[in-house]
Amino acid sequence: MKYVALLLFLISGGLITYGYLTPSNDAQKFIGSGVAVLFLLAFPFFTYYRWKDKDIKDYMLTKENLDKMRAKGKDKTL
């Protein structure tokens, strides 16, 4: 999964770079295709790869998590 995201990122970067460097009439199509691949394919693959083993409840502001943060803040006295 990591390599798929990297490959898609490199492909989109190559398409965007080729679109900027080529003097053809289709340069805008290459740039647009590169941006589309980046945001429609590479970013979701990367996001899934980074979040697949994490619990979303650890990142939500629930009462229990707020109490844990307050307890940690009291332990760090100056």
N, CA, C and O atoms as a GROMACS GRO file, in nm:
protein
  312
    1MET      N    1   0.083  -0.119   0.000
    1MET     CA    2   0.000   0.000   0.000
    1MET      C    3   0.088   0.125   0.000
    1MET      O    4   0.057   0.225  -0.066
    2LYS      N    5   0.197   0.118   0.075
    2LYS     CA    6   0.288   0.231   0.083
    2LYS      C    7   0.349   0.260  -0.055
    2LYS      O    8   0.363   0.376  -0.095
    3TYR      N    9   0.384   0.154  -0.125
    3TYR     CA   10   0.448   0.171  -0.255
    3TYR      C   11   0.348   0.215  -0.363
    3TYR      O   12   0.385   0.284  -0.458
    4VAL      N   13   0.223   0.176  -0.347
    4VAL     CA   14   0.119   0.221  -0.441
    4VAL      C   15   0.099   0.372  -0.428
    4VAL      O   16   0.089   0.443  -0.528
    5ALA      N   17   0.094   0.420  -0.305
    5ALA     CA   18   0.078   0.564  -0.282
    5ALA      C   19   0.199   0.640  -0.335
    5ALA      O   20   0.184   0.746  -0.396
    6LEU      N   21   0.318   0.587  -0.313
    6LEU     CA   22   0.439   0.652  -0.364
    6LEU      C   23   0.442   0.652  -0.515
    6LEU      O   24   0.478   0.752  -0.576
    7LEU      N   25   0.405   0.541  -0.577
    7LEU     CA   26   0.402   0.532  -0.722
    7LEU      C   27   0.301   0.630  -0.782
    7LEU      O   28   0.330   0.697  -0.881
    8LEU      N   29   0.184   0.640  -0.722
    8LEU     CA   30   0.083   0.734  -0.771
    8LEU      C   31   0.130   0.879  -0.755
    8LEU      O   32   0.104   0.963  -0.841
    9PHE      N   33   0.199   0.908  -0.646
    9PHE     CA   34   0.253   1.041  -0.626
    9PHE      C   35   0.358   1.073  -0.732
    9PHE      O   36   0.359   1.184  -0.787
   10LEU      N   37   0.444   0.979  -0.761
   10LEU     CA   38   0.547   1.001  -0.864
   10LEU      C   39   0.486   1.016  -1.003
   10LEU      O   40   0.532   1.099  -1.082
   11ILE      N   41   0.384   0.937  -1.032
   11ILE     CA   42   0.316   0.950  -1.162
   11ILE      C   43   0.251   1.086  -1.175
   11ILE      O   44   0.264   1.151  -1.279
   12SER      N   45   0.181   1.130  -1.071
   12SER     CA   46   0.116   1.261  -1.078
   12SER      C   47   0.218   1.373  -1.088
   12SER      O   48   0.197   1.469  -1.161
   13GLY      N   49   0.329   1.361  -1.014
   13GLY     CA   50   0.435   1.461  -1.025
   13GLY      C   51   0.496   1.464  -1.163
   13GLY      O   52   0.528   1.571  -1.216
   14GLY      N   53   0.514   1.347  -1.222
   14GLY     CA   54   0.566   1.340  -1.358
   14GLY      C   55   0.472   1.401  -1.460
   14GLY      O   56   0.516   1.470  -1.552
   15LEU      N   57   0.343   1.376  -1.445
   15LEU     CA   58   0.245   1.434  -1.538
   15LEU      C   59   0.242   1.587  -1.526
   15LEU      O   60   0.236   1.657  -1.627
   16ILE      N   61   0.244   1.636  -1.405
   16ILE     CA   62   0.242   1.782  -1.385
   16ILE      C   63   0.369   1.845  -1.440
   16ILE      O   64   0.363   1.949  -1.507
   17THR      N   65   0.483   1.784  -1.413
   17THR     CA   66   0.610   1.837  -1.463
   17THR      C   67   0.614   1.833  -1.615
   17THR      O   68   0.656   1.930  -1.678
   18TYR      N   69   0.571   1.722  -1.674
   18TYR     CA   70   0.569   1.712  -1.819
   18TYR      C   71   0.476   1.816  -1.880
   18TYR      O   72   0.506   1.873  -1.985
   19GLY      N   73   0.363   1.841  -1.815
   19GLY     CA   74   0.270   1.941  -1.865
   19GLY      C   75   0.329   2.081  -1.864
   19GLY      O   76   0.303   2.160  -1.954
   20TYR      N   77   0.409   2.112  -1.763
   20TYR     CA   78   0.471   2.244  -1.757
   20TYR      C   79   0.588   2.258  -1.854
   20TYR      O   80   0.614   2.367  -1.904
   21LEU      N   81   0.657   2.150  -1.881
   21LEU     CA   82   0.777   2.158  -1.963
   21LEU      C   83   0.754   2.137  -2.112
   21LEU      O   84   0.838   2.175  -2.192
   22THR      N   85   0.643   2.078  -2.149
   22THR     CA   86   0.617   2.051  -2.291
   22THR      C   87   0.548   2.170  -2.357
   22THR      O   88   0.461   2.234  -2.297
   23PRO      N   89   0.588   2.201  -2.480
   23PRO     CA   90   0.525   2.313  -2.550
   23PRO      C   91   0.404   2.271  -2.634
   23PRO      O   92   0.363   2.346  -2.723
   24SER      N   93   0.347   2.153  -2.609
   24SER     CA   94   0.235   2.106  -2.692
   24SER      C   95   0.104   2.171  -2.650
   24SER      O   96   0.096   2.242  -2.550
   25ASN      N   97   0.003   2.145  -2.732
   25ASN     CA   98  -0.130   2.200  -2.704
   25ASN      C   99  -0.200   2.125  -2.591
   25ASN      O  100  -0.296   2.175  -2.532
   26ASP      N  101  -0.153   2.005  -2.562
   26ASP     CA  102  -0.216   1.922  -2.459
   26ASP      C  103  -0.151   1.939  -2.321
   26ASP      O  104  -0.173   1.855  -2.234
   27ALA      N  105  -0.075   2.042  -2.301
   27ALA     CA  106  -0.004   2.060  -2.174
   27ALA      C  107  -0.101   2.074  -2.057
   27ALA      O  108  -0.076   2.020  -1.949
   28GLN      N  109  -0.211   2.144  -2.078
   28GLN     CA  110  -0.307   2.162  -1.969
   28GLN      C  111  -0.375   2.030  -1.932
   28GLN      O  112  -0.414   2.010  -1.817
   29LYS      N  113  -0.390   1.940  -2.030
   29LYS     CA  114  -0.449   1.810  -2.001
   29LYS      C  115  -0.357   1.726  -1.914
   29LYS      O  116  -0.402   1.654  -1.826
   30PHE      N  117  -0.226   1.735  -1.939
   30PHE     CA  118  -0.131   1.662  -1.856
   30PHE      C  119  -0.130   1.717  -1.714
   30PHE      O  120  -0.126   1.641  -1.618
   31ILE      N  121  -0.132   1.847  -1.701
   31ILE     CA  122  -0.133   1.908  -1.568
   31ILE      C  123  -0.261   1.871  -1.494
   31ILE      O  124  -0.256   1.835  -1.377
   32GLY      N  125  -0.373   1.878  -1.559
   32GLY     CA  126  -0.501   1.842  -1.498
   32GLY      C  127  -0.508   1.695  -1.460
   32GLY      O  128  -0.562   1.660  -1.356
   33SER      N  129  -0.454   1.610  -1.546
   33SER     CA  130  -0.452   1.467  -1.515
   33SER      C  131  -0.363   1.439  -1.394
   33SER      O  132  -0.396   1.356  -1.309
   34GLY      N  133  -0.251   1.508  -1.387
   34GLY     CA  134  -0.162   1.490  -1.273
   34GLY      C  135  -0.226   1.532  -1.143
   34GLY      O  136  -0.213   1.465  -1.041
   35VAL      N  137  -0.297   1.644  -1.145
   35VAL     CA  138  -0.366   1.692  -1.025
   35VAL      C  139  -0.480   1.597  -0.988
   35VAL      O  140  -0.502   1.570  -0.870
   36ALA      N  141  -0.552   1.547  -1.089
   36ALA     CA  142  -0.662   1.453  -1.061
   36ALA      C  143  -0.609   1.324  -1.000
   36ALA      O  144  -0.668   1.273  -0.904
   37VAL      N  145  -0.500   1.270  -1.052
   37VAL     CA  146  -0.442   1.148  -0.996
   37VAL      C  147  -0.395   1.174  -0.854
   37VAL      O  148  -0.411   1.089  -0.766
   38LEU      N  149  -0.337   1.290  -0.831
   38LEU     CA  150  -0.287   1.323  -0.698
   38LEU      C  151  -0.399   1.327  -0.595
   38LEU      O  152  -0.387   1.267  -0.488
   39PHE      N  153  -0.506   1.396  -0.625
   39PHE     CA  154  -0.611   1.416  -0.525
   39PHE      C  155  -0.719   1.309  -0.524
   39PHE      O  156  -0.786   1.291  -0.422
   40LEU      N  157  -0.737   1.238  -0.634
   40LEU     CA  158  -0.841   1.136  -0.637
   40LEU      C  159  -0.788   0.996  -0.609
   40LEU      O  160  -0.864   0.908  -0.569
   41LEU      N  161  -0.659   0.974  -0.630
   41LEU     CA  162  -0.603   0.841  -0.608
   41LEU      C  163  -0.492   0.839  -0.504
   41LEU      O  164  -0.498   0.761  -0.409
   42ALA      N  165  -0.391   0.923  -0.521
   42ALA     CA  166  -0.274   0.918  -0.432
   42ALA      C  167  -0.309   0.959  -0.289
   42ALA      O  168  -0.269   0.892  -0.195
   43PHE      N  169  -0.382   1.067  -0.272
   43PHE     CA  170  -0.416   1.112  -0.137
   43PHE      C  171  -0.502   1.012  -0.061
   43PHE      O  172  -0.473   0.986   0.056
   44PRO      N  173  -0.608   0.953  -0.122
   44PRO     CA  174  -0.684   0.851  -0.047
   44PRO      C  175  -0.601   0.727  -0.012
   44PRO      O  176  -0.616   0.673   0.098
   45PHE      N  177  -0.514   0.682  -0.102
   45PHE     CA  178  -0.428   0.568  -0.070
   45PHE      C  179  -0.336   0.602   0.045
   45PHE      O  180  -0.318   0.520   0.136
   46PHE      N  181  -0.276   0.720   0.043
   46PHE     CA  182  -0.186   0.762   0.151
   46PHE      C  183  -0.261   0.772   0.282
   46PHE      O  184  -0.211   0.728   0.385
   47THR      N  185  -0.379   0.831   0.281
   47THR     CA  186  -0.458   0.846   0.403
   47THR      C  187  -0.497   0.710   0.461
   47THR      O  188  -0.489   0.689   0.582
   48TYR      N  189  -0.538   0.620   0.375
   48TYR     CA  190  -0.574   0.486   0.423
   48TYR      C  191  -0.452   0.416   0.482
   48TYR      O  192  -0.461   0.352   0.587
   49TYR      N  193  -0.339   0.427   0.416
   49TYR     CA  194  -0.217   0.363   0.465
   49TYR      C  195  -0.178   0.416   0.602
   49TYR      O  196  -0.136   0.338   0.688
   50ARG      N  197  -0.191   0.545   0.626
   50ARG     CA  198  -0.151   0.603   0.754
   50ARG      C  199  -0.251   0.578   0.866
   50ARG      O  200  -0.212   0.578   0.983
   51TRP      N  201  -0.379   0.557   0.835
   51TRP     CA  202  -0.482   0.545   0.938
   51TRP      C  203  -0.533   0.403   0.957
   51TRP      O  204  -0.621   0.383   1.041
   52LYS      N  205  -0.483   0.304   0.884
   52LYS     CA  206  -0.546   0.172   0.886
   52LYS      C  207  -0.535   0.101   1.021
   52LYS      O  208  -0.624   0.022   1.053
   53ASP      N  209  -0.433   0.125   1.102
   53ASP     CA  210  -0.418   0.056   1.230
   53ASP      C  211  -0.446   0.144   1.350
   53ASP      O  212  -0.411   0.107   1.462
   54LYS      N  213  -0.507   0.257   1.329
   54LYS     CA  214  -0.531   0.350   1.439
   54LYS      C  215  -0.679   0.349   1.477
   54LYS      O  216  -0.766   0.324   1.393
   55ASP      N  217  -0.705   0.377   1.605
   55ASP     CA  218  -0.841   0.384   1.654
   55ASP      C  219  -0.886   0.529   1.654
   55ASP      O  220  -0.821   0.615   1.713
   56ILE      N  221  -0.994   0.556   1.587
   56ILE     CA  222  -1.043   0.694   1.572
   56ILE      C  223  -1.087   0.751   1.707
   56ILE      O  224  -1.087   0.873   1.724
   57LYS      N  225  -1.123   0.666   1.802
   57LYS     CA  226  -1.168   0.715   1.933
   57LYS      C  227  -1.055   0.782   2.011
   57LYS      O  228  -1.080   0.864   2.099
   58ASP      N  229  -0.931   0.748   1.979
   58ASP     CA  230  -0.818   0.812   2.046
   58ASP      C  231  -0.803   0.959   2.007
   58ASP      O  232  -0.740   1.036   2.079
   59TYR      N  233  -0.860   0.997   1.894
   59TYR     CA  234  -0.844   1.133   1.844
   59TYR      C  235  -0.970   1.218   1.859
   59TYR      O  236  -0.971   1.334   1.817
   60MET      N  237  -1.075   1.163   1.916
   60MET     CA  238  -1.200   1.237   1.937
   60MET      C  239  -1.199   1.305   2.073
   60MET      O  240  -1.140   1.254   2.168
   61LEU      N  241  -1.264   1.417   2.082
   61LEU     CA  242  -1.272   1.490   2.209
   61LEU      C  243  -1.394   1.440   2.287
   61LEU      O  244  -1.501   1.502   2.285
   62THR      N  245  -1.375   1.329   2.356
   62THR     CA  246  -1.479   1.276   2.443
   62THR      C  247  -1.451   1.322   2.586
   62THR      O  248  -1.345   1.378   2.614
   63LYS      N  249  -1.545   1.297   2.675
   63LYS     CA  250  -1.527   1.337   2.814
   63LYS      C  251  -1.406   1.267   2.877
   63LYS      O  252  -1.331   1.328   2.952
   64GLU      N  253  -1.388   1.140   2.846
   64GLU     CA  254  -1.275   1.065   2.902
   64GLU      C  255  -1.142   1.122   2.852
   64GLU      O  256  -1.049   1.137   2.931
   65ASN      N  257  -1.132   1.154   2.723
   65ASN     CA  258  -1.008   1.209   2.668
   65ASN      C  259  -0.981   1.349   2.723
   65ASN      O  260  -0.866   1.384   2.747
   66LEU      N  261  -1.084   1.428   2.742
   66LEU     CA  262  -1.066   1.561   2.801
   66LEU      C  263  -1.016   1.550   2.945
   66LEU      O  264  -0.931   1.628   2.988
   67ASP      N  265  -1.070   1.454   3.019
   67ASP     CA  266  -1.024   1.433   3.157
   67ASP      C  267  -0.878   1.389   3.160
   67ASP      O  268  -0.802   1.431   3.248
   68LYS      N  269  -0.837   1.304   3.064
   68LYS     CA  270  -0.696   1.261   3.056
   68LYS      C  271  -0.605   1.380   3.026
   68LYS      O  272  -0.497   1.392   3.083
   69MET      N  273  -0.650   1.467   2.936
   69MET     CA  274  -0.568   1.585   2.902
   69MET      C  275  -0.556   1.680   3.020
   69MET      O  276  -0.450   1.737   3.044
   70ARG      N  277  -0.664   1.696   3.094
   70ARG     CA  278  -0.659   1.783   3.211
   70ARG      C  279  -0.568   1.725   3.318
   70ARG      O  280  -0.495   1.799   3.385
   71ALA      N  281  -0.571   1.593   3.335
   71ALA     CA  282  -0.485   1.527   3.434
   71ALA      C  283  -0.338   1.542   3.394
   71ALA      O  284  -0.253   1.564   3.481
   72LYS      N  285  -0.308   1.530   3.267
   72LYS     CA  286  -0.170   1.547   3.220
   72LYS      C  287  -0.124   1.690   3.238
   72LYS      O  288  -0.007   1.714   3.268
   73GLY      N  289  -0.215   1.785   3.221
   73GLY     CA  290  -0.180   1.926   3.238
   73GLY      C  291  -0.149   1.961   3.382
   73GLY      O  292  -0.064   2.046   3.408
   74LYS      N  293  -0.216   1.895   3.476
   74LYS     CA  294  -0.190   1.921   3.618
   74LYS      C  295  -0.057   1.860   3.661
   74LYS      O  296   0.007   1.911   3.754
   75ASP      N  297  -0.014   1.752   3.596
   75ASP     CA  298   0.113   1.689   3.629
   75ASP      C  299   0.232   1.774   3.584
   75ASP      O  300   0.341   1.762   3.641
   76LYS      N  301   0.213   1.858   3.487
   76LYS     CA  302   0.322   1.939   3.432
   76LYS      C  303   0.324   2.078   3.495
   76LYS      O  304   0.302   2.179   3.427
   77THR      N  305   0.348   2.083   3.622
   77THR     CA  306   0.357   2.213   3.690
   77THR      C  307   0.496   2.270   3.676
   77THR      O  308   0.594   2.196   3.671
   78LEU      N  309   0.505   2.401   3.669
   78LEU     CA  310   0.635   2.466   3.653
   78LEU      C  311   0.704   2.491   3.782
   78LEU      O  312   0.814   2.546   3.784
   0.00000   0.00000   0.00000
